[in-house]
Amino acid sequence: MLPHEHGAWGQLAMPLLTALAIGRPGVAPTALAAAVVLAFIAHEPLLVLLGQRGRRVAEEEAPRARRWLAVTGGLAVVSGALGIVLAPAAARVALALPAGLAVVVALLVWRRLEKTTLGEIVVAAALSSAGWAVALAARAPSEDALAAALAWILAFAAATLGVRVILLRARSKGAHDPGKLHAVLAAALAGVAVLLSAAGLPAALAWATLPTALLSIFVCLARFSPKRLRPLGWAIVGSSAVTLVILVAGLR
């Protein structure tokens, strides 16, 4: 009943760790972070009950899925309510972003479009954006909280572009190669980070986006074998760790 997508765990954990690290400890940020994690876990049994994991799984695992959904969903509501009550007004307003993106993700899942390039970018943005509210709840400066969230959204979008190139090449047996297009898009994402920093947000935003964007550009332009997806996954973990260090060092 736990979510199977390892990348999604990283897209959730890294922004939350950053948010907690650049702010001050407290009940409100901890409760909000716990609510986000619990809601993410509740997503998997919900998919089982909706038949998104296959009819046989839905029939065989329905009772267990209902129990998991009731427990994780209930705890998410309680923890989220506690965090919302204790969080400052700015953090409550910031929750509108992940909530709105979660609605879009639900529509994508319903139409079975969550595994498209756009769908995976929206999912990554929804997971990463939760860090904005958690950072504000932890009393991080508003510009720092926004910069950290935007850095993760842009970095994970760039990472998604690189991974999708490999998958699309493999599925089409080379007939469809969006490598150059995705490389340009990844470079554009890095450019957006630079422009945002130049416009007044902390410089850490631009520097933190760069490692994963450069990795994605390399993957898009190189003839990266589908058999090397596992090493690529670890490379993304490494670039994400660098992003985490840059953000914490630059914003704390």
Secondary structure, 3 states (H helix, E strand, C coil): CCCCCHHHHHHHHHHHHHHHHHCCCCHHHHHHHHHHHHHHHHHHHHHHHCCCCCHHHHHHHHHHHHHHHHHHHHHHHHHHHHHHHHCCHHHHHHCHHHHHHHHHHHHHHHCCCCCCHHHHHHHHHHHHHHHHHHHHHCCCCHHHHHHHHHHHHHHHHHHHHHHHHHHHHHHHCCCCCCHHHHHHHHHHHHHHHHHHHHCCCCCHHHHHHHHHHHHHHHHHHCCCCHHHHHHHHHHHHHHHHHHHHHHHHHHC
